[in-house]
Amino acid sequence: MRQPAVLAALAVVLLPADASNAQDAPTAAARGPNVIVVMTDDQRYDDMGPMVNTRRLIAGEGVSFTRSYVSYPVCCPSRATFLTGQYAHNNGVKCLYPDCGGGYAALRQKEYLPVWLRQAGYTTGHIGKFLNGYGTPGQGGPEVPRGWDEWYGLVDPFTYRMWGYKIFENGTTKTYGRLRRERRRLYQTDVLRNKALGFIRGHARDDAPFFLSVAFLAPHHETGHTQDLTGHLVRPAPRHRGRYAGMPLPKPPNYNEQDMNDKPPFFRRWHRKLSPNREAAILTRMHERWESLLAVDEAVADIIGELRRFGELDNTYVVFTSDHGYMQGEHRIPLGKMLPYDPSTQVPLFIRGPGIPHGRRTKALVGNVDLAPTILKATSAKAGLTLDGHSLLPFARNPGLRSLRPLLHETVGNGAGGHTNTREGGARGEQTRVPAWSAVRTTRWLYVEYRGGQSELYNLRRDPYEMRSVAKDPRRRQDRRTLRRILNDLRNCRGARCAAIASPTVR
């Protein structure tokens, strides 16, 4: 049997086993620590500008992970990885919809995070968006998924409305407002915030600790039908509209990229230079996206305030992250996700809580596959299946630690034929068809393979904006072979072997 491509001992920097266990042990308290995870949808790693409270109250009072990536950069598989601690090829949620092996019905609810936390004595609650297809007749209709004591789940397809949405509330479906009647008190983000505050008030002084998942829709777009009726891709709260109307569009070096000859032919075919009208649309969408995040930022401040008011803040881990990023003109791609590039895969990740230093940053390479193991370690709950990720607590508590473990990116497809829709959630009728792909990310390299044989290779130290693929450079032949072996190992890894596959020794 062939061994993993490179031995872990050569490249993975971690604490010794006994020290790691000591670092991971939760701070002693009258009961176990609470955990709150706040997750946004489509929020890029550099979309933190509007979120002053979040940066101050979570990042400023905890640790920021500056190299945090999602494995599968689209909603449903990413959220399944968060809930299971497994890559998509192991957790079974392989795409967005049932016809390609994904959606809510594909989630194996017998063994996943809320079940393990309940078994450890936690009161569990979820508020907001869950997996795609939740509540639709084809995937079982609305129900309280296994493992949740309190459930307030947005029901598809009404999830993607800021007014006129439906929430399944512990057995009863409730409709909030009408699509085009914008009653301020029924704005979706604010309603979800109020439910989160109610959960904290209801359980702050219980004997049992609690786990709360709060999943906001912002800055995700509304449905195409809603866009047609309102004239907006994203609808911010009325109090925040126009806040960023005068802000120019950030244009990194890879924005509207001049030379796409290093990219596979299908990108060059679909993505011509951005026209002035297309650029104006990108700018308007960015303004709406940022304005929609202001209500989320207020909700974060209220959640922290409620924890403080009930004396729970010092005994609560608060995690803030996103399910994936969003393209915004980089490499001429005007919108969407499900691509291997950083704007699609890199997300904000902040953690505050017992034993975590304040205002620190870590460059450890981490992924959303690590979130469930982190929560389990913080709470001393036990997983009922093999996890592919590992706890982030050593890196949070000692930001100087580094991990050179490579991360897997993988897609299976959005539908028949193994194709992915790079503009999933974008303008209707303009979907780019890109073959399914997988990739390995290290601290230096991003290597991508597409179904059909095309590949890309980026030296992230010299080319952080992924503008010059060196996949065809003969001087990188050995690096490419090594990365290909590692990618093959990762695509088939399970459990500890995923972490035992190490980054290549690079020149």
Secondary structure, DSSP 8 states (H G I E B T S, - for coil): ----SSBGGGT-----HHHHHHHHS----SS--EEEEEEESS--TT--TT-HHHIIIIITTSEEETTEE-SS-SHHHHHHHHHHSS-HHHHS--SSSGGGT-SGGGS-TTSSHHHHHHHTT-EEEEEE--STTTT-GGGT-S---TT-SEEEEE-TTGGG-SSSEEEEETTEEEEESBTTB--GGG-HHHHHHHHHHHHHHHHTTSSS-EEEEEE--TTS---HHHHHHHS-SS---GGGTTTTTT------TTBT-S--TTS-HHHHHH-----HHHHHHHHHHHHHHHHHHHHHHHHHHHHHHHHHHTT-GGGEEEEEEES----SSBTT--S---SSSHHHHB--EEEE-TT--SSEEE---EEGGGHHHHHHHHHT---SS--SS--SHHHHHSTT------EEEE---SSGGGEEETTTTS-TT---EEE-EEEEE-SSEEEEEETTS-EEEEETTT-TT-----TT-GGGHHHHHHHHHHHHHHHT--THHHHHB------
